[in-house]
Amino acid sequence: MAGLGALIDAVYDSLNAEELLSKVKEGSWQTFFHHSASVAAIAYRLGKLLKKGANGVAKLSIKEIEERVKCEYENILFLSGLAHDFAKVFGVGEEGRKRIREILEELPCGRNEGLAEVIENLARTAEASYTPELDENLLSFVSPVIRVADTLMSLRSVDEAIPRLESSNEVRKLKEFGIRFGFVKTSPPSILQIKISRRVVELLKDRGWIPLAVYYDGLVVAGDPGSRPVRFSELYEKVVQEISSVFGTEALLKEIVGGLKKRALLNLYQLLEQAKEPLKSEEGVDDRTKVLYYYHAIITEYLNGNLNQAAELFKGLKKTIDPRTMATGLRGKGSIYFADELRKAVTTSESIADFIARASEEERFLLLAYLMAYPSEDAEPLGVEGLRPLANKVPRGRELLRILSIAEAYKLSKRPSDEVKAKVGELLKHVRVGVSVEPYIRMYLSQTIKSNVIEAPPEPPTGGWDAKAFTYCRICGTPLVDEGLRFIDYARDLEALGGASEIWLPDDVPLGDLESIAKEARRICPLCYYEARQLKGRYSPPFLVLAFHPVVAYDLWLWVEGRVSSLAEVAPRAKERTRDFAELLAGILESSGKLSRNSKEVGEGRSPEKLLEKLVGELRGKGRKAPIVLLDSLGARVVVSAGGGYAVKRKNVALLLTVAPLLVSVAGGGQVGIVATLADSYNLGSGQTPIQTPHPVAFVNTVVELFEGIRMRAIRERRDLRAREYAVYNRSYFTVLLATYIYGLKVLGWWSGAGGVDLEDYAHEMLTFTYSIPYLPLALSAPPPPRLDPRRGADQPLQYFGQVILSSRRVEELMGQARELAKGERPTPVDRVLWDYAVNLAELDSGLSRYAAQKPLRRAIELLLQYAEVLGEESAKNITTDIFLQQVALTAGVDLDKAVKKVKDNEGKEKEESYRVLMYRTFRNLADAILTLRKELPPQHFRGLVEVLLDSAYEKYRWRVREERKKQTQPAPVPPGSGLDVHEEERKKRSS
């Protein structure tokens, strides 16, 4: 595994951001990295099995392959799997072949001379394109393995994979060499499934089954003739171990003892340990001490055999003394509490008796006193039958009975352990002790896990599991063989906000008595209660979930597992360290802006995982516990607790969106979602969008719909995607993440916390503002409205605005390419046009106010809209363009014809152009965009858009001016004859 993990690591490091997150499957959000590295990992594993079991001709052929290519057989398979889809991302021309060679050379096993050419040919044969350059050995022992791995990675479920494997010619060929395939299929997820999934995989590995592919509904494995099936009893034992770790009798009773030690019962035990004395004087003692003295006196008489004297003392108790203080429940009613706690322990009377017998005298007294002093719900006494008549002879006999039962417990605490065990076992016959968990585990395994490599479970009792069903679990529907646990306890242990009464089921009577319903019908199985116990205080909803749908190689899944645990530190602590998270997002955006360069050239430590690692190192204090992350090895899901409650509100979504792309980036792909329950995570990764939430994210959907338009156009025209279309289409994933990063940076970078605005509210407001701007790139780069502006002074810069501008331009570029291919339209890059205006204006005059910088645009746009109604669009553009140029010249005090600038043409050659030409082109492009948007938007929305345009232009202008001033502490001299000297003369006149 170490060698394969190092190879996957090297692949991740060798790809730049755009290559890493290229979408290579039309029906799902699989990235190039996930798909190719998964195919490579599966091919590697199959190669290891083949090489291990090969004999005769197969052994000689594999040896000849290694000698000829000068590379290990499994490494040849890995590299071929990695390269099999390179044409989808890099193209089929020389540039694509050059890039794949560069990547191969960066891998430790891909640096052999001549290897790249062989890998390229093998990659083509994997796509069923025969190439005569390959010999028979390569065609027989490499290409089929790659095709099998690619097939597994192209399917969406275990149900699809098994029939395909059974009918595959390549699989038949592998079976001839001793490779066997198996599967483990699971039902919808629960926390139990997530917790035991690793145990299942470990069992499979111990029996010789290598996990290959993880689907949302299970696992495909491979083995050799020596692989053995897993016995059902072995799996059953693993699950019992997991359950007992939570429901263990010892842990539960220790918890009860700990609670009782805080009660008066412990004080009573300590008094009993003292010498038996008559009732002490009441003078100078507080009420609590009086209570202890009275109880001490009563129990002392009982222990001395004076039952009547004990009864007389009881009559003298004052009304202020409440006997319930001595043995009351840790919460609520004692009898209900203790009986239910025992039931929830899913234990037996023998295990309780055994624990009490082994306990210390103090612990034994506390538990026995508590157990004996409280009858069950039907008021049957648990103490000695001889005490029962006393209840009718003295007032408030129930309390006296409890007091005397405590005395009986004190007697028991002094007896030998065997006698105590026998006595406690007898007493527990009066209590409904626990729920037998065994039938539920057997039901769970038989109904949840289906496999051809795990032996079938034993036959259920006659008539099936539900032959004696009391009712059915109100959560999972499992038949209950007894009354089970109350649903209300499940809700309470989940600590639902607002109380358990807010957790209703479809068949509940409106405004019904919750306690009554809980007693009569609403019951759950112990396995669902296990989930509540696990969630309590540890895995708080909502959950941030990463789903690797439709499929991922198991070795890649292990690689991801080692990287995402740090996200458990990130999600819940976004509020505490917003500045750190903002710097993290800014660094990622800065790196992703250099997409044409290899990730190593971007700069050491600037990749998402390096930045995140640095931040998490600062977040974790000395002695902090390891982060809590649930990892489902049978369903390819990472579940990170985000905290905050069960109702996933829009503002929760808005805040979690700021950290969601981090999870995907560090993992190299997948679909991320925000859910309120673990069951909701089952539906993640079904293919709609890479980010899925209960409240749709408009800007994500906008990008997805635009890029999907490319594929839909090809479908309408009944053809496959062309190379150019695929090159643009597979950038949809990267574009979504880039847009989400920009949004996250604006929230975490601009939230100031002033005025009592909560971070969630600020994130929600920012998301709403983004929705209100119909042109997404502009929505991403727009400065905040006044209510969200973090600045307190007019001269303060907008933090991180440079990363926002540059990344938004990249989003606009990618979306423009998609729109051109999807709709046949070449859109005007509005954000880029505003940038050009800001840059040129800053070069003409760097000291303009907001009003002056916006005036040329504002005046020209107003007249453009007025004239277009009367004169037509073309005439309106001609007239207003001249007006715009006049306004620019007056504002900057420059002769635009004389002022020139060196620019590069389409061929990269430098030439000089006047600022008049540059500004002319800028406004004409902007006018086209404005007139188009005017037709698509309602008037009120359009006016708001114009104001955003103007604000965005001014902020870009300000940022450009500040950046230029940073570069040079003193202004460069104005070249004579450039036309800008006119600008200097005008400035001197105005200043004088």
N, C-alpha and C positions, 0 to 999 in steps of 0.2 A: 504493500500500500504506500510505503514511503516513496518509492520510486515513481509510482503513478501520480501521487499527490504532487511531487515536485514537477512533473511534466505539466500537469494542469496549471500549477502556479506560473510556470514559465510561459504558457500560452496566454494566460490572463495578462501578464506583464508585457507581452510582445504586441498586443493589439492596442490601437488607440481607441478613444472613446466611441467614435462613430462606428468603427469596425466591431467593437465589443458588443454594442447594443443594436446592431443591424437586425431587422426582423426578417427571418428566412422562411417562415411558414405562413402561408396566406390564411389558414384557418385558426391560427392561435398566435400568442405573443411569445414565441420562442425566439431567442436571440441567436445570432451566429455563434457566439461563444458557447452558449448552453448546448445548442444542437451539435455543433462540430466537436466540441470537447467531450460531449456525451457519447457520440458515435465512436470517437477515438478511444475513450475509456472502456466501452463495451468490447470493442475489437481487441483491445489489449488483454482484457480478461479472458475472452474466448481463445486468443492466441496462447495464453499461458496454459489453459486447459488442454488445447490441442498438442502443444509442445510436450506437456507432461505425459500425456497418454499415447503419443504417437509411437508406432512401431512399424517395421517393415518399410514399404514404399513411402509412407507418409513421413516417417522419421528421416529418411534419406532426402526427400524433397525439401523439407524444412531446412535441413542442414545445407543443401545446395543453395537455397535462397539466401541464407545468412552469409555464405561464403562469397556469393556473387555480388550482393549489394553491400557487403561489409557493414552489416547492421543486425542487431538482434531481431529475431522474428516478431516478437511482440511489439518492439519499437517501430518496425516497418508498418505493422497494422495500426498503431497509434497515429503515426504521421499520415498515413493514407486516409484514415478516418477524419483527421483534422482537415485535410485538404479536399475532401470529396465534394464539398459545396462551394469551393472558393470562387467559382465563376459567378455565383449569385451576388457576391459582395464586391469582388475585385474585377469582374468582367473577364471576357475570354481572350482579350488581346494581350499584347506583350506587357502592358502596364500591370495587368492582373497577375500574369505569371511572375513578373519581377517582384511584386509584393508578397506573393506566397513564398517565393524563394527567400526573401528577407526574413520572413517569420520563421521558416524552417531553420535558417542559419542561427537564429537566436535560441533555439531549443538545444539542450545538451546532447540529444541523440540525432540531431538533424544536420550535422556539420560535415558529413562525409562527402567527398567530391563525387559528383554524378548522381547523388541520391535524389536531389530535387526533381530531375527529369523522370526518374522512375516513379516517384510519388505522384507527379502530375499525370502520368499515364495510368497509374492505378486509380487515381481519382476519377478519370474519365470512364474507365471500365466499371467503376462502382455505379455509375449512372447508366449502365447497359450500353455504352458506346465502345465497341470493340476496337482495340488498337493493336496492330500487328507487331508493335515494338516490344511487347511483353511475351516472355516465354510461357510455356505450359504450366510450369510450377507456380508462377505468380498468379496466373489466371485460375488455377485450381485451389490454391491454398491461401490466397490473400483476398482477391475480389469477392468471393462468396461470403467471407467473414464480414467484410465491410458492408455488403448489401444486407446481411442479416441485422447488423447493428443499426444501419440506417432505417431498416423497416421498423425495428422496435422503437426508434426515436421518432417515427412518423405517425404512429398510432396514438389514440387518445385514451385508451383504457385497457385493462386486463381483458375485458370481454372482447375487444377487437384484436388484441395481441395473440391470444391463444389460437383462434381459428386460422389466423394468418401464418403462425408458426407451423401448424399442422399441415397446411397446404403448400408450404414453401419448398421449392426444389433445393435451394441452398441449405435449408435446415436438414433436409434428408441427407444431403452430402455430409454435413457435420455430424449427424447421428451415426453415419457409417464409421466415423473415426472415434466414436465413443462418447460424444457430447450429448447430454440429456438436458431437457428444458422442463421447468416446473413453474408453478405460480402460487401466490397467496393472495386471495381476494378478500376485501373487507367491506363492511357496511358503512353508512355515514358515521362521521367521527364523533368521538366523545373524548373527554380527558383521559379516561381509562385506556382507550385505544392508543392515544398518543404516548401514555406512560409505559404501556407494555410492548409497543411496536419494536423498540430496540431489543427487548428480551427475545421476541420472536426471531428477529434477524440473527441475533447471536446464536440461538439454537440451530437455525438453518446452517450457519457457518460451521458450527461444531460438527454437524453431520455431513459436511462436504459440499453444501450448496452455496454457490457464489451469487450474491444479489447483483443483478444487471441493471434493470430499469425500474424506476419507481413511478407509478401512475397515481392518479388521484384516488383510485379504488384498490390499490394493492401493488404487488411486486412480481416481477418475472425473475426467475433464478436459473442458473445453469450448474450442472454437475457432471461427474464422470461415472464410470461403472462402480466406483467405490463409494459414491454418495449414498447415504442411508436415509430413509424416511424418518421424520420426527414423530415420536409416539405422542398420542393425545395426553397421556398422563404427565409427560414432561412439560408440555405447554401449560397444562392445568396447574402444576406445581408452581410455575413461574408467575402465573396470574394470582394464585393464592398468596404468594410472597408479597406481591405488590399491594394487594388488598389489606393483608394483615399489617403492613407497615403503617396504615392509617387507622384501621379499626382494631388494632391489637388491644387485648384486654388490659395488659399491664399499663400501656400508655394512658388509656382512658381512666383507669382507677387511680393512677398517680395524679392525674389532672384533678380528679374529685378530691383526693386527699389534700392536694395543694390548696384547693378552695376551702375545704373544711378547716384547715389550720388557721385560716383568717377569721373563723367564727368562734363563738363562745364555747363551742364543743371542746376545743383544745384546752381552754382554760379549765373546763370542768374535769378533764382527764388529769390535768396537773394537780388539781385539788384532791382528786381521788387518790393520787399517788402519795399524798401527805398522810400523816397519821390520822385515823378516824377520830374526830373530836366532836363534842356537842356543838350545837348552834352558837355561833359567836355573837357578841353584842352588836346591835345595829348602830351604835353611836359612832359618828365620825366616818361613816362609809357612804359611798355614793350608791345610786340605784343599781348600777350594773353589778357592783360587788355584792349588793344584797341579793340579787338574782342568783349569783353563784353560790352564796351561802345557803340560801333556801334549798336549792337543788342539791347541794352537798349534803345537807341535813337529811333530806328525803331519801337520797340514794344510800346514805350511810345506814339509816334504819333498815332499808330493804336488804342491804348486804348482811346486816346482823340478824336477818330473819324476822324483823318486827314489821310485818305488813300493815297491821292496824295503826301503829304509831306513824308509819309513813303516810297513811291516809289522813290522820289527824293533822299532821304538819301541812299536808296539801290544802286542807280546808283553810289554814291560816294565811295562805298566800294572798298578797294584796293584789288589787286589780291592776296596779301598774306593772306587775310582773307578767311578762308574756312568755309562756313556755316555748313558743315557736322559735324564739331566738336561739334556742339550744340546738336545734336539729333541722332548721329550715333549709330549703333547697338553695343551691347557689344562685338561682334566679327563679322567680315564680313559685309555683306550688311544689312543695317537697315531693309528695308522692308521685305526681305526674312527671316531675323532672327526673327523679331517679329511675323510675320504671322506663321512661323513654330513653334515658342515657344508656341503660343496659341494653335496651332493644337496638339502639343505634350502634352498639358495640359489635353487633353480629357475632356474638360469642356464646359460650355455653356456661351452664351452672358449674360444671367441673372446673373450667378454667378460672372462674371467679373464686371458687373455693380454694383452688390451688394457690392463687395469688395471695389471698387473705392469710392462708396458712404460712406462707413464706414471708409475709410482711413483718416489720418490727412491731413491738407491742403497741406503740403509740399509733402507728398507721392502722394496725388491726382494730384497735379500739374505735378510731374515728370512722372507719368504714362499717364495722359491725353496728355501732351505735346508730349510724345514719340508716343502715339497711333495716335494722330491727325496729327503730323508733317510728318509722313511717309505714303504715299499711299501704297496700296497693289501692287502686282507684275504687274498688268495691269494699274498702274499709276492713278487709280481712287482716287481723293482726299478724305480724311476722315474728313476734316474740314468743315466749313460753306460754303454752295454753293456760297454765295455772294463773297467769296474770289477768286473764279475760274477765273473771267475775268482779274484779276491783272496779271495772269501768262502770258497773251499776251501783256501787256502794258509795261513791264519793262524787261530789260535783265536778263537772268538766272532766269526766273520766277519761276521755280520749287523750288529754294532755298528760294525765297521770300515767296512763298506759305507756305513753312514749317515754316519760321519765324513767319508769321502772324498766323499760326495755333497754335504755342506755345502761342501767345498772347490770342487766343481764349480759350486755356486751362487754362490760368491764370484767365480769367473771370469765367470759370466754377468752378474753385477751390474755389471761394468765394460764391458760391450759396448753397442753402439748399440741403441736401442729397437726398431728393426725386426727386428734379428737376434734380440733377446731374445723378441719376440713370436712369431716363427717357431719358435724353439727350445721355448718353453713350450707352444705349441700341439701340437708333436710329443710332448712329455712327457705332456701331459694325455690323450693317447690311451690311456695305461695306466690312467687313473682314470675311474671312472664319474662324470661331471660332471653334477650337477643333474638335475632332472626338467623336462621341457618343460611349461610352465604353459599354453601356448596352448590345447591341446585341452580342458583342464579349464575354462578360462574360457568357451570356446564351449559346452561341455556345460552349464555352470552357467546361462548366459544363455538358452540354448534351452529348458532344462527348468524354470527358475525364473521367468522373466518372460514372460508372455503379454500381448499388447497388439494393439489395432487401429490404434495410432498409431505403433508401432515396426515397422519392416520385419522380415519373417521372416529368421532366420539362414540362411546358405548350407547347402546339403545336406551332411549328414555324410558321411564316407568310406563307401565301399561296405560294406554289411553293418551300418551303424550305428556309433554311438560305441564300443560294447563288442565290436566284431568281433575286436579283438586284446587283449582284456582279460586282464591278468595275474591279477588278482583284483579284489576290490571294496573300496572304502573302508569301514573298520570303524566309521565314524561316520555318514556320510551315505549310504553305499551306492553312490556313484558308481563306475562301472567304471574300473579303473586301467589305463592303456595301458602302464605299465611297473611295476616293483616299488614305486614310490612311496616314501613315508616311513614310518618305523617308528612304530607306535602308542606305543611306550614313550617315544619322543622327544616326542611330543605331550603325554603325561602329565607328563614331566619339565619341559617348558617351562611347563605350567600350574602347576607347583610345588604339586602336590596335597599336602595335609597327610597325613603317614603314608607318603609315598612312592608311586611309581607302581604298586606291587604291589596297592594297594587299589582301583585302578580296573579293575574286571573287566567283561567282556562276557558276555551270556547263554550263548554257546557255548564259553566257556573251560573247559579241563579243570581241575577242582579241584586245588589244590596243584601245578599244573603249573609247569614251568621257565619263568619269565616271559621271560628273555632268549631262550630257544629259541623260544618262541611268537612273540616279537617279530620274530625273524629269518625264521621260516618262513611265517607266515600273517597276522599282525596288521599290516596296512599301512593308511595313510590317504592321502587325496589332498592336494595342496599347498594347496587352499583351506581345508580343515579345519585344516591346520597354520598357515595364516595367522591363523585365529581364535586358536590357542594363542599365537602370537607377539604378537598384539594384547592378549590378556588378561594376558600375563605382566607382572606388576608395575604394571599400569595400571588394569585393570578387574577388581578382585578380587571374587569371589563371597563371600557371597550378594549378589544384586542387589535393590534396591528399584525396582519397576517401576510406572509409571503407564500404564494402558492406556485409551485413549479408545474403548471399544467401546460400541455397535456402530459408531459413526461420528462424525466431527467434521469441520467445515469446515476446509479447509487454511489459510485465513487465521487462523482461531481457533487452529489448531495452531502457526502461526508466533508468534502472540501469546503462547501458553503457553510456547513454547521460550525466549522472552526472559525468562521469570520463574522457571523452575525450576532454572536452573543453580546457584543458591545452595544448593540441597539437597545438592549434592555436598560442600559444606563441612559440612553439618549432620550427616548420617548417620554418617560415620566418627568425628566428634569429640564425640559425645554424652557420652562418658566424661570428656573433658577439661573440659567447661564445663557441668556439670549445673546449676549455679546459674543460668547465663544462659538455658539452655533452659527451666528451670522458670519463670523470670520471663516468658519468651516465651509459654509455654502459659497462665500465669496471666493475662497481658494479653489473650490471645485469648478465654479464657473470660469474662473481665470484659466484653469487648465483646459477645460473643454473648448475654450475659444481658439485653442491652437490645434484644431482637428487635423490639419494636414501633416502634423509632425507626430513622430512616434512618442508613446507615453514616456519613454525614458528621456527623451529630449526636452520634455516639458519642464523637468526639474525634479530633483530627488525630493521625495516626501510630499509631492503635490497631488498625488492620486487620491481618490475618495477614501480608500481604506487607510492610507497613511495619515491623512488629516484626521480621520475619525479615531484612529488609534491614539494619536497624540492628545486629542481632546478627552477621550475616555480615560487615559492615563491621569489627566488632571482631575477628572470628575471623581475617580475612586480615591477615597481617603484611605489612610492607613487602617488596615484591619477590616475594611468593608467586605461584606460577603460577595461571593460571585454572583453575577447577574442571573436572573431567572428567565429562561427561555424554554418554551415547549417545542420539541422537535419530533414531528411525526414521521418516522422512518418507513411507514407503510403508505403514507398518503402525500409525501413530499410537501409538507407544510411547516413553516416556521411561525410560531405564535409568540408574539412579544406583548406582555401586559403593558397597556398604556395608562390604565387607571382612570377614574373619573365617574363611574356609575354605569348603569345598565341602559339608559336611554341615550343612544348616540345622536346627539343634537347636531344641528348644522354647524354650530360654532366649534363643537368637538372635531368635526370633520375638517373645518377650516384650519384648525391648529395642527392636527395630525398630518395634514397635507405638507406641512413644512418639513417634516422629518421622514415622510414616507419614501421619497425618492432615494434617500440615503440607503435604505434597506435594499432596494433594487440595485443600486450602483455597486455596493459592496459585494452583493451576491452575483453580479454580472448578468442579471436578468430576472425574469419571473413576473408574476402579477401580484401587486400589493393591494390589500383591501383593509377596510376598517369595519369590524363587526362587533355586535353586542354579545353574541354567544358563540361557542365553539362550533355548534351545528351550522351556523351561517357560513363558516369558513369552507364548508363542503362545496358550496356553489361558486367559490372564487376560481378564477382561471378558466371560466367557460368560454372565453374568447371575445367578449364584447370590447372591453377596454383594458389597458394595462393597469389602470387605477380604478378600483371599484368601491363605492361607498353607498350607504343608505340614501344619501342625498347626492344626486348627480352633480359632477363637477363640469360646468359648462365649457371651460376652456380646454379640458381634456377631450370632451366629446367633439368639440370643434375641430381639433387636430385630427382625431381618429376618422371622423366622417369625411374630411377633405382627402386624406390619404387613401381611405377605402374607396373613394370615387375612382381612383386609378384602376383598381381591380374590377369594380362594377362596370366601368366602361369596356374593359376587355371582355367581360362576360356578355354584355349586350352585343358586342361585335363578334361573339363566338370565336374567340381566339385566346391564346395564352399571352401572358405579359411579355412585352418585348424587353430587350436588354436594358434600354434606356429607362423604361417604365419601372422595371424591377429595381434598378439602381436608386431611383427616387423613392419608390414604395417602401423599400426596406429601411428607410430612415425615419419612418413614422414613430417607432419606439423612442429613438433618440430625441426626436422633436418634442414628444410629450414630456419626457423627463427634463429636458432643458427648460421648457415652459414652467414646469412645476418648481424647479430649482429657483427660477427667477422670482416666482411668487413667494416662495419660502424666504428668500433673501430679503425681499421687501418687507415682509412681516417681521422677521426676527431682527433685521437691521434697522428698521425705522420705528419699531415700537419703543416709546420712551417711558411708558408707565405713568406719565404725568396726568394729573386730573383724575386719578382713580380708575382709569380705563384698564380693564383686565386684558391679558394677552389673548384669551379666546375671543373676547369681544372685538379686539382690534383685528385679529385674523379674519373674523367673520365680516367685519366692515370692509376690509381690504378685498376679500373675495367678492363681496357684493359690488364694490366699485369696479372690479375687473369685469364682472358680468355686464355692467352697464355700458361698456365700451364695445361696440360691435366689431371693431377691427382688432383681432387678438394681438398682433405684434405691438400695436400702439397701446393696447391695454396693459401689456407687460412693461413697456418702457415709460409709461406715463408717470409723472410725479404724483404724489398723493394729493387728494383734495384737502382744503384747509382743515377739516375736522380730523384728518389722519396725519397731518404734517408734523413731524417730530421736531422741527426747528423752532427755536424761540426768538431768533433774530433774522433780519432780512439778509444779512451777509453770510449766514452759516451755510456751508455746503450740505448737499444731500448725500449722506454716507452711502458708499458702495454703488453710487449711481453709474460709475464707469462700467462695472461688470454688468449692471442691468442693461445699459444701452447696447453694449457690444453683443451680449447674448441675445437680446431681443432682435437685433439686426440679423443674427444667424437664424433665429426662428422664422423671421419674415422671408429670408432667402429660401429656406427649405419649404415653407408653405407655398411660396410663389411657384416653385418648381412643381409641386404637387397639383396646384390649381391649373397650371398650364396643361399638364398631362390629363387631368381628370375632366376638365371642362373646355379645353382648347382655348383658354383665355390667358393672356399674358398680363397679369395684374400689375398695377403701379405700386412699387414698394414705398408705401406712405412713410414708414418710419425712416427709411433710408433717405427719402427726399427731405424730410425735416432735418435729418442729420447734415445733409449737404448744405442746407440753408444756414444752419447754425454754424458750421465750420467756416463757410465763406464769409458770413457776417462777422464772425469773431476775427477773421484775418483783416477785414476792412476797418473794424472799430471794436476794440476790446473793452470799452467803458460805457456801454449802453445800459440804460435802465430797462426794467420789464416793459414799460409802456413803449419805449423807443424800439426795443428789439422786436416787439410784436406788431408795431404799427404797420409796417409794409404788408405783412400777411393779413392782418385784420381788415385793413382798408380794401385790399384787393379781393379778398374772399367775399366781403359784403357786396361789392359792386358786381362780382362775378355772378352771384346768385340772383341779384336784381336784373342784370342785363340778360341773363340766360332765359328768363321768362318772356322777355320782349323781343330781343334780337336773335335769339337762338344761341346754342352753345358755342359754335365756332366763332361767331362774331364777338360774343361776350369774352371768350378767351383772348382774342386778339387785342381788344380794347384794354382789358384789365391787366394783361401782361405788361403793356406799356406803362400803365399807372403804377404797377408793382415796382418796375425798374426805377421809375422816377422817385418813388418813396424810399427805396433802398439808397439811391444816390444822395438824396437830401438827408436821410437819417445818418449815414456814415460820413457825409461830406466828402465824397470821392467821385472822381470822373470814372465811371465804370468801363468806358471804352479804353482809357489809358492804363488803368490798373490791370495787370496781367499776372498769370499764375502758371507755373509749370505743372502739367498733368501728363498722365500716360494714356496712350491710345489703346485700342483693343489688342494690338500686337506687342504692347509693353514699351513702345518707344516714347520718349519724352517730347512734348511739344508745348508751346505757349498758347494759352487762351485767355481772352479778356474776361473780367468778372461779369461783364454784361452777358456774354454768352453763357457762362455758368449759371447765373441767376435766372436767365431766360429759360434755360432747360429745366431748372429746378421748379419754377412756378408752373410751367406747362404740364409737367408730370403731376404736380400736386393738384392742379385744376382738373385734370382728367379724373383723378381719384375722387375728388370732392363731388364732381357732377355725377359720377357713378353711384357713390354712396347716398347722395341725395334721393335717388330714385328708389333705393332699397330700404330707407329708414323713415319712420314717422317724423314729422317736423320737430316735435319736442325733443326726440332723441338726437336728431341731427344737429340741433343747436348746441346741445351738450357736447357732441362730438367735436364741433368746431372749437369750443373753449378748451377741450383737452388737447387738440392740435396745437393751439397757441401756447398753452402752458408747457407742453412737451418741447416745443421749439425753443422756448426761453430757457428751460432747464438744460437742454443740450448745449445751448449757447454758453451759459454760465460754466458748465463743466469743461467745455473746450477752452474757455479763457483761463480757468484755473490751471488746467493741465499745461497749457503753453507757458504760463508764468512759472510753473515748477521747473520746466526745462531750462529756463534762462532767467537768472536773477536780474539781469539788465536787458532791456530791449535791444535787439540787434539794430544796427543802423539801417536806415531805409535806402535801398539801392537807388541811385539817381536814375531818372528816366523810367522807373518802373510804374509810375502813375500813383504809387502810394505816397510819394512825397507831397502830392496835393493834399492828401489826408492830413499830413503833419502840419502843413501850412494852415489848413482850416482849423485844426485843433488849437494852434497858437493864437489865431484870431479870436476864437471863442473864449479862450482863457484870459486874454487881455481885455 
